[in-house]
Amino acid sequence: CCCCCGGGGGSGDASSEDMSLTDSWVQCPAPCRFPVVSLVSTPTHLWAIDNKDTVHVWSLGRRHWNTLKGSMRQIAASPSGDIIWGCSKSGSLYHRAGIERKSRAGTDWRKMDMKVKSIAVDNKRSWVLISSGGIKLRRDVSLAVPTGQQWDAVPDVPNNIRYLAAGNGVLWAITTHNVVLARVDISHHKPLGTGWEMVCPGQQFQDIAIGINNTGWFVNMDGVVCFMRKVSLTTPLGDGQLWLSSLGQFVVHDASLLEALWTWSLVKNNDPVRCISASSNCVAVLNSTSSILSSAGKMVGSWYKSMSPPGVAPSTTWVSVSASCVHAGEGPVWMLQRSGEVFCVKEGERPIVVEAPGRHQLVHISSSLCSIWVVSAEGLILERKEVSSFCPTGTAWQIVPVAALKNGKVKHVSCGLHSAWAVDDKGQAWMRVSELGQRATGASSQWQFVDPPTASTKFTQVVVGPGGWHVWAVDTSGCTYARLDVGIDTQIGVRWQTVGGVNASNLCISNTRIWCCCANGDLVWRSNVTPRNPTGDYWKRIPGTFSVVSATPDDVLWLIDPQGFLLRRETCLYEGNNRAAGKPSLTSGGGSLDSWVVV
């Protein structure tokens, strides 16, 4: 099975250690000074064509590309790499001769008697889009006989096909309108199939590939990579569910040694992809700046599911969501509508509308396992009384005293297991020990002023994690800070540590990660955040554009997009090539990453 899907899970069925190795894409060296326009991957090589129709081939792990004789406009390879075909600018069809078990790049191009516009090569058959617009099948191609044995014409071919892709016995095509079609009913007895059906109806794609583990790959019109499961001879349309794939972009503006090492070979940019290729060993992409990226390991796909509660109009917009009460699928999610209505929703149950507190217009909500706090437009904090596992919605609202804030109005609040943190309208941070924390430590329930990192710092958010060990903040300039030495006896911590790299607008904390919505809508997470390493190691980007994020302790994400719609992140773990999972085999300077370890 190629994928393990997690219903709303931030990590699917993978462990935290597995997740640290997912989405490990490596940037390959450029083959030449000219822009690369086409890319093909085989288990042992990458093949690239530049805008002069020159073919370059790179043996994976070697230092340099080799330039081949002869010019090609397109190359297609079988998943095994045994068969390589090409077509020239004039439409002449060629096969690569001299491919052997110990010589996978072959020796020369040899012409075949056919004029074509596009080619697709599978392990036992090849398909060509001929110049007149028809499609022909070449049977019985193999390492011993790369030209195959017999041509057969495919009937009822649409007249607007521009590109072909093949793998796992499946034939896909892209039309001039960027619609993907699949040839259906292909079998041993009906090798030509019987008709065409749309893959992902209503969506458009600029490039496609079919890889191992019955996985189909797509590049959508925005340059985002997606994958789909269960693409096989019996189900050529796949299962219909597209998963957005991250290219593992590291946001590495922090000037630390570790991140300096990461910048050496791993992907940092977010350039749109325009070409994709898949072999039995890796997936390779070409982005808009002609950079070549490759991954042989696991990937996490994302899908954002609309989560309007039952009975609530899908057009309803939301301003705040808090999922900190949920653990292993148990517990409620708290949601706040733009209209000020409060909802409490548990998985599989009808939502509960919680009566709003009097005339107060609510603007923000925060939850923990034992408390629910809200902030009103006039700057008050209200707490839900008698919240428990037996009564998760509590019984009534009560105003939380904030006299210590010196008449300041509260703009944001975050409640954790042992403490609550607030930010007033002057950008100052305050901390109060919770009732549970008071019982554990005997500390006072009074709000305590927390010194900012500099006199000019004005906070917009201070967020405490579900376990109370992590406290992070965002200021008005989008800079993020981690509070150091927070513990059961020192809930207030000792000092702030600046954590650069992102322009943040909204934060939340799970047990092991910091999740952040950036000012431009990017969604990123901070890796390896622990009580001993409260600042984490680096930021990593995942697909999507959002304005608000809330995470459960085990990293299920609830999000609000820029239009105010409520979504939940579902994930799917693509296993990739299990022999190479988590071990990228390419570097920008030659050699291999197999000798690197996770620091």
Protein Blocks (a to p, Z undefined) as FASTA:
>chain_A
ZZdcdehianljacfklmmmgoiacddddfbfbdcfbdcddfkbccdddfkopacdddeh
iabdcddehidfbdcddfklmaccdddfkopacddehiafklmnojbdcddddddfbdcd
dfkbccdddfkopacddehiafklmnojbdcddehiafkbfbdcdeehiacdddfkopac
ddehiafklmnojbdcdehehiacfbdcddehhiacdddfkopacddehiafklmnonoi
acdddehiacdfbccfklmmmmmmpcfbfcdcfbdcddfkbccdddfkopacddfbdcdd
dddddfbdehiafkbccfbdcfklpgghiacdddddfkopacdddehiacdddddehjbc
cfbdcddfkbccdddfkopacddehiafklmnojbdcdddfklnnopacfbdcddfkbcc
dddfkopacddddfklmmmnopafbdcddddfbfklccfbdcddfkopaccdddfkopac
ddehiafklmnombdcddehiacfbdcddfkbccdddfkopacddehiafklmnojbdcd
dedddfbdcddfkopacdddfkopacdddddddebjmklgoiacbdfegpjfklpccZZ
